[in-house]
Amino acid sequence: MHIVRGRAPEDRPTKKRTKTFTGEAWADPLMPQTADGDTISSVTFTPGSRTYWHSHTGGQILIVTAGLGWICAEGSQPEVIRAGDIVWTPPGERHWHGGTRTTIMTHVGISIGPTNWLEEVEDEDYQAPPSAHAT
């Protein structure tokens, strides 16, 4: 067992995500990365920000803690995610997630194994889900 005692900013500072994110997003590592590449971070997406397309070798769990965002698996329409939602992305599934065009979203991301970062999400793929007219 390993207990992580709160966030220690001097050990794991908040990082602005730039190389694999569009827009402005901030990540707070909640624990150090494991030897297997597992990570747990709280990520805040400003309006319009999102990840690049990516997948996880062991899958990913997202726990939305605040706000409203979008998530999209390759070949699907984006879906709304909001505070209280939990998302499981299976190993190898290409996807992206982030804030909506007008809202901030924060989630805890638990990534199992290394992340395979891919290309930037094009504007035509970053759009409101058909059922989300008010987002």
N, C-alpha and C positions, 0 to 999 in steps of 0.2 A: 504494500500500500504506500502511496505517496500523497501527501497533503500539500496543496498549494495554498499558502496563506495570503489571500487577497491579492490584489495586483500590486506589484512592486515596480513603479515606473522607472526607477533607476536601473533595474535589471532587464525589464522588457518594456521599453518606451513605446508610446503610441507611434505608429508609422503611417505616413501618408502613402497609399498604394498608387503607384504610377505605371509600372511596366506592364501590368496585366489587367488594368482597369481603365475604363473611359470615364472622364469626369473626376470629381473629387470624392474619394472614399478614404476612410481611416480605419486602421486595424489595431486592436489592442490584444496582443497575445495573452491568453489566460494561463498558459503554462508553456514551458519550453518544448520545442519540437522533440519528439522521441527519436530514437535511433532508427525506427522503421518509417519515419517520415510523417507520423500522425501529428496533427496540429489541432488546437482548440483556440479560437480567437473570437472576439466580439468585433464585428465589422459594421461601421455606419456608412451608409451611402447617402450622399446629398442628392437633391432632385437631379435627374438625368444621368446619374452615375450608375455604372454596372461593371460586372466582370467581363473579361473576354470569354469566348467559348472555352470550355475546359472539361476535363473528366478527372475522376479520382480512381486510383488503382483498387482501393478497397471500399469505395462508396463515400457518401457524405450525408451528414445529418445537419439540417438547418433548423434552429429554433428562433422564430421571429419574436423579438422582445419589445420592439417599438415600431410604430409607424405602419406604412403600407408600401409594398413593393411588388415587383413582377419576377417571375421565374419562368424559364422556358427550356424544355428539352428539345433537342434537334428533331425536326419533323413534326413538331406540335405547335399550337398557338401559345403565346405567353399566358400565364395564369396569375391572378392576384394572390398575394400572400400578405397576411396582416398579423399584428401582435397576437400571440397565442398559437399560431399555426406551427406545425412541425412538418418538415419535408425530408423524405428519404430519397436520395439519388443513388441508384445502384452502381456497382463498379463498372467503369468504362462508359457510362452514359454521358454523351456530350450535352452540355447545358450552360446557361448563364443565369445570373440573378442580379438584382439591384433595386434602387429606388424607382419610383415612377417618374414621369416628366416633372411632376409638381410636388412630390412628397419625399420625405426622408424615410429610410427604413434601416433598422438595426437588427442584426441577427447574430446568434452564436453559431459559428460554423465549426463542426467537428469533422475533420477530413481524415479518412483512414488511409494511410499510405500516401505516397507521393501524388502530387497534382500534376496532370499533364496539361500545360497551358497551350492554347491554340490561338487562332486569329481573333482580331477585334470583332465585336458584334456590330454589324452594319446598321445604320439608322432605320432601314426598311424592316429589319428583324426586331428592332427595339420599338415596340408599339403597344398600345393599350390592348388588352384582351377584348374580343368582341363583346363580352358580357359586362365589361367594366366601363361604362360610359362616363361615370362620375369620377374616375380616378385620373 
